[in-house]
């Protein structure tokens, strides 16, 4: 990434093979940091959030329900056995297959048989729109069976969920394999663009072909491994499940599986195109008048169009399996993510080919359109544009996924994003060395071409040119840091976006709502994402406790178009209503509405805003 600005740095201590060794050490250090980051990652938490169930969590029903319905914040994928129902003795009952009622992708329903009086546990496992598995459980009670206490309910749910969910080793392995596939695609697309657009003569170099072939094989192999591992990860299984043909078949039917298959097809087309089509670009060695020209080489429209289409297609398989496919403003997110990945690939893939092929054995004596000076100068201009695009699209993506300053510093996603920004800043600092090298070499070249005035004109001495070893070391540092940035990006893909991540507790919320017929003191403890207790104390307008005929309450989150969600209330005393376990699924400014019915025709409808951090 020869971009940025700054004075030339001190001359390096080595050249040639010594610089390669330094770059190798930097690469190994980056690889070790990458492996450490990925091995330290836990399987992803919930991305789709459960917002409502029928029956409601903890509800006691007079009659057995005919079905169980779960509603989520976004579309989910569910297997036939994605929902199970168990008795209070943890014995599974026969139920219907899971389906999306009325074609609503954000809801899941299962038909129930005739249930006896008992407490039942519903265990569910789905895959959210961004390809991450989400699971959980809740209980409901039928008939005269004694309702379980909160402690008993939690103990039963914990017992049922014990051992459920994906094997940690499967989740970690899948994260590493997915990162490897991502890195292979990025280097292949960006490296190919570098050769076709900026260094056409490099197409004939064996090192270039080896780098692109290695990236191709990495992308193919990691994508092939992603199919069974994603299937086992999504199903909450183990490595043994990754070898199950039914699990692999289910993955082929999922959006991620289809994306992997499309990627493999595009990789096959890329291999054929690279080996059989004529070179997409022809170098332009001289301009009019025979003078050297270091501008972009002449382009073959057909080859360029094919290369662009293949590159965008490969990057689209990354976009279609990430956070861009869920949440707010999905069309904008997909377009922004694709542009972001295109710029990142152009930048990083070019760096890898630049370091591994052009600068590997380059010599200061090289000249012509294939010289490092000219190729690096071209890449410097292209990389400058790429970095500007990365910064702009990164701001849009960060705003969409984080949404607030608190989420930026209080959630894992936000903190990872800050780490990524810091690493990019370090890369730009290293890039200033490369940029200074380009400027110094250009100035030295101009000085050497200048003629001294007067009779017997002779070339001026000019300034000495910065050695190639300086560029090798700065680019090696950039590549090493960029690998760590890619690893951090992989962790971001596996992290819960800041907008939906659970923030710190919000404490107790208390407010008195006044109407014409009644006043209600509302207490929510705690006012945070998760289970909360809701207490309603009803009085007349002057503060005397009264006994209304009915009190109901509901929660709505307008900004996410969620609700109204019923708050299950139980009358403790004539004037005191309690909901011992109200699930608040997301942070945001919820609207709490309370309806106090005094008679068949008289009622008060009261509302307040309940902020949940």
C-alpha distance (Angstrom), angle and dihedral (degrees) to the residues before:
residue distance angle dihedral
X1 . . .
X2 3.80 . .
X3 3.80 94.3 .
X4 3.76 135.1 114.1
X5 3.77 128.5 55.3
X6 3.73 139.4 -97.7
X7 3.80 142.9 114.4
X8 3.80 120.4 -67.2
X9 3.78 113.6 -86.5
X10 3.75 126.4 -129.0
X11 3.78 116.5 -71.6
X12 3.81 114.7 -89.3
X13 3.75 122.9 -113.3
X14 3.81 98.9 -123.1
X15 3.77 144.1 38.4
X16 3.77 139.2 -163.8
X17 3.79 114.1 -2.1
X18 3.80 90.7 9.8
X19 3.78 90.0 59.3
X20 3.79 90.0 49.1
X21 3.79 89.6 53.3
X22 3.80 89.8 50.3
X23 3.78 90.0 50.7
X24 3.81 89.8 48.1
X25 3.80 91.1 52.6
X26 3.81 90.1 49.6
X27 3.78 90.1 49.3
X28 3.82 92.5 49.7
X29 3.80 90.6 48.9
X30 3.79 90.1 50.4
X31 3.80 90.4 48.0
X32 3.80 91.3 51.4
X33 3.80 90.7 49.6
X34 3.79 90.0 48.0
X35 3.80 93.7 51.5
X36 3.80 89.8 47.1
X37 3.78 91.7 52.2
X38 3.79 93.4 48.1
X39 3.80 96.2 43.6
X40 3.78 89.1 50.7
X41 3.77 92.0 54.9
X42 3.77 120.2 103.4
X43 3.80 123.2 -146.9
X44 3.77 111.4 -81.4
X45 3.75 121.2 -86.0
X46 3.77 126.6 -136.0
X47 3.78 117.0 -45.0
X48 3.80 97.8 166.4
X49 3.81 108.5 53.9
X50 3.80 125.6 -145.0
X51 3.81 106.7 -127.1
X52 3.79 104.6 169.5
X53 3.79 141.6 11.3
X54 3.79 134.6 -167.7
X55 2.98 110.1 -118.5
X56 3.79 93.5 34.0
X57 3.78 118.5 -118.3
X58 3.81 109.4 -83.9
X59 3.81 93.4 6.1
X60 3.84 119.9 150.4
X61 3.80 111.8 -145.1
X62 3.80 129.1 -160.8
X63 3.80 91.5 -148.2
X64 3.79 132.0 30.0
X65 3.84 114.1 -96.9
X66 3.79 120.3 -120.8
X67 3.80 94.5 -138.3
X68 3.79 145.5 5.6
X69 3.82 117.2 -124.9
X70 3.81 126.5 -169.0
X71 3.81 122.4 -168.6
X72 3.81 123.1 -161.3
X73 3.79 136.4 -168.6
X74 3.80 92.2 -112.6
X75 3.79 140.8 13.7
X76 3.80 115.7 -65.5
X77 3.78 137.2 -170.6
X78 3.80 118.4 -131.9
X79 3.79 132.5 -174.2
X80 3.81 122.0 -134.9
X81 3.80 89.5 -100.0
X82 3.81 94.2 39.3
X83 3.84 91.4 115.1
X84 3.81 124.6 47.6
X85 3.78 129.8 178.7
X86 3.81 121.8 -151.2
X87 3.80 134.8 -174.9
X88 3.78 124.5 -119.3
X89 3.84 85.7 -90.7
X90 3.84 89.6 58.2
X91 3.80 92.2 -110.6
X92 3.82 115.0 145.8
X93 3.80 118.7 -124.7
X94 3.81 127.0 -151.3
X95 3.79 111.3 -97.3
X96 3.79 137.1 164.7
X97 3.80 124.2 -90.5
X98 3.79 120.7 -82.4
X99 3.80 116.1 -98.1
X100 3.80 142.9 162.8
X101 3.83 107.0 -103.6
X102 3.82 112.9 -128.5
X103 3.79 88.9 -7.1
X104 3.82 92.1 -68.8
X105 3.82 102.9 151.7
X106 3.81 93.6 -161.7
X107 3.83 92.4 59.6
X108 3.80 132.1 68.1
X109 3.81 126.1 -164.8
X110 3.81 137.3 -178.0
X111 3.81 127.6 -170.8
X112 3.81 117.1 -122.7
X113 3.81 130.9 -147.8
X114 3.81 121.5 -133.1
X115 3.78 104.4 -60.4
X116 3.77 125.3 -149.0
X117 3.78 122.5 -136.0
X118 3.79 104.4 -74.3
X119 3.78 144.4 105.8
X120 3.81 112.3 -87.7
X121 3.80 131.7 -159.4
X122 3.80 118.6 -145.7
X123 3.81 112.4 -156.8
X124 3.80 116.5 -169.8
X125 3.79 134.6 -174.1
X126 3.82 122.6 -176.4
X127 3.81 138.4 156.7
X128 3.80 116.9 -119.9
X129 3.80 124.4 -134.3
X130 3.81 91.6 -96.3
X131 3.85 90.5 58.0
X132 3.82 98.2 -103.4
X133 3.82 122.1 129.3
X134 3.80 118.2 -118.1
X135 3.80 124.8 -169.2
X136 3.78 141.7 168.6
X137 3.80 145.7 138.5
X138 3.79 141.5 -129.9
X139 3.82 137.4 178.7
X140 3.78 138.5 -130.3
X141 3.81 132.1 -178.8
X142 3.80 128.7 -134.9
X143 3.83 127.2 -152.8
X144 3.79 124.3 -33.8
X145 3.80 95.3 -14.9
X146 3.77 110.5 127.5
X147 3.77 111.2 -102.6
X148 3.78 112.7 -118.2
X149 3.76 121.0 -118.0
X150 3.78 118.4 -113.6
X151 3.81 90.7 -101.8
X152 3.82 92.2 49.2
X153 3.79 91.4 47.1
X154 3.81 92.6 50.5
X155 3.81 90.8 47.2
X156 3.81 91.6 52.1
X157 3.81 92.9 47.5
X158 3.80 91.4 47.4
X159 3.79 90.2 50.7
X160 3.79 92.3 51.2
X161 3.80 93.6 45.5
X162 3.81 94.0 46.2
X163 3.76 106.5 119.9
X164 3.79 92.5 5.1
X165 3.77 122.2 126.7
X166 3.76 130.6 48.6
X167 3.77 122.0 -36.8
X168 3.82 106.5 -102.2
X169 3.80 89.9 -130.8
X170 3.81 90.0 54.6
X171 3.79 91.7 50.6
X172 3.81 92.6 47.9
X173 3.80 93.1 46.0
X174 3.78 91.5 48.5
X175 3.81 90.3 50.6
X176 3.82 91.4 52.7
X177 3.81 93.6 46.0
X178 3.80 91.8 47.2
X179 3.81 89.8 50.7
X180 3.82 90.5 50.3
X181 3.81 91.7 51.4
X182 3.80 90.3 48.1
X183 3.82 91.8 50.0
X184 3.81 91.7 48.1
X185 3.79 92.6 51.5
X186 3.81 92.8 46.2
X187 3.82 94.3 50.7
X188 3.81 93.1 42.6
X189 3.80 94.5 50.0
X190 3.80 96.3 39.5
X191 3.80 94.7 40.7
X192 3.78 91.7 49.3
X193 3.80 90.7 49.1
X194 3.82 90.1 49.9
X195 3.79 92.6 53.3
X196 3.80 97.9 41.1
X197 3.77 96.0 42.5
X198 3.79 106.9 29.8
X199 3.81 110.4 16.3
X200 3.84 111.2 28.4
X201 3.80 92.1 162.6
X202 3.80 87.8 62.7
X203 3.80 89.6 70.0
X204 3.80 87.6 80.0
X205 3.81 94.7 51.2
X206 3.77 117.2 103.5
X207 3.82 93.4 -143.2
X208 3.79 91.7 56.4
X209 3.78 90.9 51.8
X210 3.81 91.0 48.0
X211 3.80 92.8 51.0
X212 3.79 93.6 48.7
X213 3.81 91.9 43.3
X214 3.81 90.6 51.4
X215 3.82 90.3 49.8
X216 3.82 89.9 48.6
X217 3.81 93.8 50.7
X218 3.81 91.0 45.2
X219 3.80 91.0 52.5
X220 3.82 92.7 46.2
X221 3.81 96.2 45.2
X222 3.80 95.7 44.3
X223 3.80 91.8 46.1
X224 3.81 91.1 51.8
X225 3.80 89.7 51.3
X226 3.80 91.5 46.3
X227 3.81 92.3 64.4
X228 3.84 98.8 65.0
X229 3.81 94.1 31.8
X230 3.82 92.8 51.9
X231 3.80 88.9 47.2
X232 3.81 92.3 53.1
X233 3.81 92.3 41.5
X234 3.80 93.2 50.6
X235 3.81 91.7 46.9
X236 3.81 92.1 49.9
X237 3.79 90.7 -117.9
X238 3.79 140.5 134.9
X239 3.81 135.5 -107.7
X240 3.79 88.3 -82.6
X241 3.80 89.2 60.7
X242 3.81 89.2 54.6
X243 3.81 86.9 67.1
X244 3.81 93.4 49.1
X245 3.84 109.5 110.0
X246 3.81 90.8 -147.9
X247 3.82 91.2 55.8
X248 3.81 90.6 49.1
X249 3.80 90.1 46.9
X250 3.81 91.0 51.7
X251 3.79 89.2 51.7
X252 3.81 91.8 53.6
X253 3.80 86.9 57.1
X254 3.81 92.8 51.9
X255 3.80 125.8 84.6
X256 3.81 92.7 -111.5
X257 3.80 91.9 51.2
X258 3.79 91.5 50.9
X259 3.81 89.5 49.5
X260 3.83 90.5 53.0
X261 3.83 91.0 50.6
X262 3.81 91.9 49.3
X263 3.80 89.6 49.4
X264 3.82 91.7 52.1
X265 3.81 90.5 49.9
X266 3.81 91.8 50.1
X267 3.80 91.0 47.8
X268 3.81 89.3 53.3
X269 3.81 90.7 51.2
X270 3.81 90.3 47.9
X271 3.80 91.4 53.5
X272 3.81 92.2 50.8
X273 3.81 92.7 44.7
X274 3.80 93.1 50.6
X275 3.80 94.3 49.3
X276 3.83 101.5 39.9
X277 3.78 110.1 27.9
X278 3.82 119.5 84.0
X279 3.76 116.5 -105.0
X280 3.78 109.2 -68.6
X281 3.78 93.0 -141.8
X282 3.77 135.1 38.7
X283 3.81 117.9 -155.3
X284 3.78 118.1 -117.4
X285 3.79 104.9 -143.4
X286 3.78 99.2 178.8
X287 3.75 139.0 25.1
X288 3.78 127.6 -143.6
X289 3.76 109.9 -51.0
X290 3.79 92.9 29.2
X291 3.79 95.9 -88.2
X292 3.83 119.7 143.4
X293 3.79 114.0 -89.8
X294 3.82 122.5 -162.8
X295 3.79 95.6 -178.1
X296 3.82 123.3 117.9
X297 3.81 114.3 -61.8
X298 3.80 123.5 -109.5
X299 3.81 112.0 -79.8
X300 3.79 131.5 -136.6
X301 3.85 104.5 -140.0
X302 3.82 95.3 -151.1
X303 3.78 95.2 49.9
X304 3.79 92.5 42.6
X305 3.82 92.5 49.8
X306 3.81 91.6 49.3
X307 3.79 91.8 48.3
X308 3.81 92.9 49.3
X309 3.80 92.0 47.9
X310 3.80 93.4 49.3
X311 3.80 92.5 46.0
X312 3.79 94.7 49.4
X313 3.80 90.4 44.9
X314 3.80 92.7 53.5
X315 3.80 92.1 47.3
X316 3.81 90.5 47.7
X317 3.82 88.8 61.6
X318 3.81 87.0 61.0
X319 3.79 94.1 46.7
X320 3.82 93.3 48.3
X321 3.81 92.6 59.1
X322 3.81 99.4 46.7
X323 3.79 142.5 71.2
X324 3.81 92.8 -70.2
X325 3.81 90.7 78.8
X326 3.80 94.7 61.7
X327 3.78 139.9 45.9
X328 3.79 126.1 26.9
X329 3.81 127.5 0.6
X330 3.80 95.7 -0.7
X331 3.87 97.0 -178.4
X332 3.81 91.1 51.7
X333 3.81 90.6 44.7
X334 3.81 93.5 52.0
X335 3.81 93.0 48.3
X336 3.81 92.6 45.5
X337 3.80 93.3 46.9
X338 3.81 92.1 50.3
X339 3.81 91.8 50.7
X340 3.81 89.7 46.1
X341 3.81 92.6 51.5
X342 3.81 91.2 46.6
X343 3.79 91.1 55.5
X344 3.82 92.7 44.3
X345 3.81 91.2 50.4
X346 3.80 92.9 48.1
X347 3.79 89.3 50.9
X348 3.80 102.4 42.4
X349 3.80 98.1 33.8
X350 3.78 89.6 51.0
X351 3.79 90.9 49.9
X352 3.80 92.2 52.4
X353 3.82 93.8 50.7
X354 3.80 91.0 41.9
X355 3.81 92.0 54.6
X356 3.79 99.6 34.3
X357 3.80 99.6 43.6
X358 3.81 117.4 10.6
X359 3.83 97.9 40.7
X360 3.81 97.6 31.4
X361 3.81 96.1 92.3
X362 3.79 100.4 -2.3
X363 3.79 117.8 145.5
X364 3.77 131.0 -153.6
X365 3.80 88.4 -124.5
X366 3.81 93.1 65.0
X367 3.79 114.3 113.0
X368 3.77 140.7 173.1
X369 3.76 130.2 59.8
X370 3.83 89.5 -47.0
X371 3.82 93.9 59.3
X372 3.82 118.7 121.2
X373 3.81 90.7 -121.5
X374 3.79 94.0 61.3
X375 3.79 97.4 38.8
X376 3.80 92.9 47.2
X377 3.81 90.4 47.7
X378 3.81 89.6 54.6
X379 3.78 91.9 47.3
X380 3.79 90.8 47.6
X381 3.79 90.9 60.6
X382 3.82 93.4 44.9
X383 3.81 92.5 45.9
X384 3.79 91.0 52.1
X385 3.79 90.1 57.7
X386 3.82 91.1 44.8
X387 3.80 92.8 53.1
X388 3.79 91.9 49.8
X389 3.81 89.8 51.6
X390 3.81 91.5 46.8
X391 3.80 91.1 52.5
X392 3.81 94.5 48.2
X393 3.79 96.3 45.6
X394 3.80 91.2 41.4
X395 3.80 90.5 58.4
X396 3.81 90.6 51.9
X397 3.79 92.5 47.9
X398 3.79 93.1 45.8
X399 3.80 93.0 50.4
X400 3.80 91.1 48.8
X401 3.80 95.7 49.7
X402 3.81 100.2 36.1
X403 3.79 103.8 32.3
X404 3.82 98.8 -178.2
X405 3.79 142.8 39.5
X406 3.81 90.4 -116.8
X407 3.80 91.7 56.3
X408 3.81 89.2 48.8
X409 3.81 92.6 61.8
X410 3.81 103.0 23.6
X411 3.81 102.7 49.2
X412 3.81 130.5 66.8
X413 3.80 89.6 -124.5
X414 3.80 92.4 53.7
X415 3.79 93.1 47.1
X416 3.81 91.8 49.0
X417 3.79 88.6 50.1
X418 3.81 90.2 53.9
X419 3.82 90.0 50.0
X420 3.80 89.6 51.6
X421 3.81 91.9 50.0
X422 3.81 90.0 50.0
X423 3.81 91.8 51.0
X424 3.80 91.2 49.7
X425 3.81 88.5 51.9
X426 3.82 88.9 54.6
X427 3.80 90.0 50.3
X428 3.79 90.4 52.2
X429 3.79 89.3 50.3
X430 3.81 90.1 53.1
X431 3.79 89.1 45.1
X432 3.78 91.0 58.9
X433 3.81 86.9 69.6
X434 3.80 90.3 54.9
X435 3.78 91.4 47.2
X436 3.80 91.1 50.0
X437 3.81 88.8 50.2
X438 3.80 90.9 53.9
X439 3.80 92.5 49.3
X440 3.81 93.5 46.4
X441 3.80 92.8 49.4
X442 3.81 92.0 48.1
X443 3.81 91.3 49.7
X444 3.80 92.1 47.1
X445 3.79 91.2 49.1
X446 3.80 91.5 50.7
X447 3.79 91.0 49.1
X448 3.80 92.3 51.3
X449 3.82 91.2 52.4
X450 3.81 92.7 49.8
X451 3.80 117.8 103.7
X452 3.81 125.3 -139.8
X453 3.83 113.3 -121.0
X454 3.78 125.5 -108.7
X455 3.79 136.5 39.7
X456 3.80 116.8 -25.9
X457 3.78 92.8 25.1
X458 3.81 113.4 -157.4
X459 3.81 133.6 -176.2
X460 3.76 112.9 -82.4
X461 3.78 116.5 -116.9
X462 3.82 94.1 -117.7
X463 3.74 128.1 -171.0
X464 3.79 122.3 -57.6
X465 3.80 115.1 -97.9
X466 3.79 121.7 -115.8
X467 3.84 109.6 -107.7
X468 3.80 121.4 -107.2
X469 3.79 89.5 -123.3
X470 3.80 89.4 73.0
X471 3.80 90.6 56.4
X472 3.81 91.9 46.0
X473 3.77 92.7 55.3
X474 3.80 95.8 44.8
X475 3.82 92.8 48.0
X476 3.83 90.5 46.6
X477 3.80 89.0 54.1
X478 3.81 90.4 49.0
X479 3.81 92.2 50.7
X480 3.80 92.3 48.2
X481 3.79 92.5 50.6
X482 3.80 91.3 43.9
X483 3.81 90.3 57.0
X484 3.80 89.2 55.7
X485 3.82 89.2 47.7
X486 3.81 89.0 54.6
X487 3.81 89.9 50.3
X488 3.80 90.1 50.8
X489 3.79 88.7 49.6
X490 3.81 89.3 53.5
X491 3.81 89.3 53.6
X492 3.81 89.9 49.3
X493 3.80 89.7 54.0
X494 3.81 87.7 52.9
X495 3.82 94.9 46.2
X496 3.79 129.6 89.1
X497 3.83 108.7 -103.4
X498 3.79 113.5 -107.9
X499 3.80 92.7 -117.8
X500 3.80 91.6 62.7
X501 3.79 100.7 29.4
X502 3.76 117.4 111.5
X503 3.78 111.9 -103.1
X504 3.78 129.1 -156.1
X505 3.80 117.9 -67.2
X506 3.76 119.1 -76.8
X507 3.82 98.6 -147.4
X508 3.79 124.3 -135.0
X509 3.80 121.1 -24.1
X510 3.81 116.7 -153.2
X511 3.78 129.8 172.1
X512 3.81 138.1 150.0
X513 3.79 118.1 -131.1
X514 3.80 117.9 -157.4
X515 3.80 127.9 -155.6
X516 3.79 138.2 164.5
X517 3.81 94.8 -93.3
X518 3.79 104.1 24.7
X519 3.77 147.3 8.6
X520 3.81 122.4 -139.3
X521 3.78 126.5 -160.1
X522 3.83 107.6 -150.6
X523 3.80 121.0 -156.8
X524 3.84 121.1 -179.3
X525 3.80 113.8 -175.5
X526 2.99 111.8 -145.6
X527 3.81 107.4 7.6
X528 3.80 94.3 -153.6
X529 3.78 142.2 101.8
X530 3.79 110.3 -67.5
X531 3.79 134.1 31.5
X532 3.82 116.6 -7.2
X533 3.79 137.8 171.5
X534 3.79 118.1 -122.9
X535 3.83 120.0 -158.8
X536 3.81 123.2 -172.1
X537 3.83 120.2 -169.6
X538 3.82 112.7 -168.0
X539 3.81 124.0 -155.6
X540 3.77 137.2 155.8
X541 3.83 117.9 -97.8
X542 3.83 91.7 -85.7
X543 3.83 94.2 51.0
X544 3.81 104.1 -98.1
X545 3.84 114.1 138.9
X546 3.80 112.7 -110.3
X547 3.81 136.4 -174.5
X548 3.82 110.8 -128.0
X549 3.79 120.8 -165.8
X550 3.80 92.7 -120.1
X551 3.79 140.1 -0.3
X552 3.81 122.7 -166.6
X553 3.79 132.0 175.2
X554 3.81 137.1 -170.2
X555 3.82 140.0 -178.9
X556 3.81 127.1 -137.0
X557 3.80 130.5 -177.0
X558 3.83 104.4 -160.1
X559 3.81 96.1 -176.7
X560 3.81 90.0 61.4
X561 3.81 96.2 32.3
X562 3.81 90.5 -120.9
X563 3.75 124.8 148.7
X564 2.87 161.9 -54.1
X565 3.81 88.3 -126.2
X566 3.79 114.3 -171.9
X567 3.81 117.3 -121.8
X568 3.85 105.3 -144.2
X569 3.82 105.7 -133.1
X570 3.80 129.3 -166.3
X571 3.83 122.0 -166.2
X572 3.81 109.0 -123.7
X573 3.80 94.0 173.6
X574 3.83 127.9 -2.9
X575 3.80 90.8 -90.7
X576 3.84 100.5 31.6
X577 3.84 123.1 76.3
X578 3.81 123.2 -177.9
X579 3.79 137.7 -170.4
X580 3.80 105.5 -167.0
X581 3.81 95.3 -168.6
X582 3.78 119.4 26.8
X583 3.80 113.4 165.9
X584 3.81 114.0 -139.2
X585 3.82 101.5 -169.1
X586 3.81 102.7 -173.1
X587 3.77 141.9 24.9
X588 3.78 118.6 -109.6
X589 3.80 142.5 90.2
X590 3.80 103.3 -51.8
X591 3.81 123.0 -166.0
X592 3.80 111.7 -133.1
X593 3.80 112.6 -160.3
X594 3.83 122.4 -169.5
X595 3.82 122.3 -168.9
X596 3.82 116.5 -162.2
X597 3.82 112.0 -167.6
X598 3.80 113.7 -163.0
X599 3.82 96.2 174.8
X600 3.78 140.3 -15.4
X601 3.80 91.1 -73.7
X602 3.83 105.1 22.7
X603 3.78 122.4 76.1
X604 3.80 142.5 139.9
X605 3.80 122.0 -136.1
X606 3.82 109.8 -157.4
X607 3.79 129.1 179.5
X608 3.79 140.8 -177.1
X609 3.79 138.9 172.5
X610 3.81 115.3 -104.1
X611 3.83 110.7 -161.6
X612 3.81 112.4 -152.2
X613 3.84 114.4 -172.5
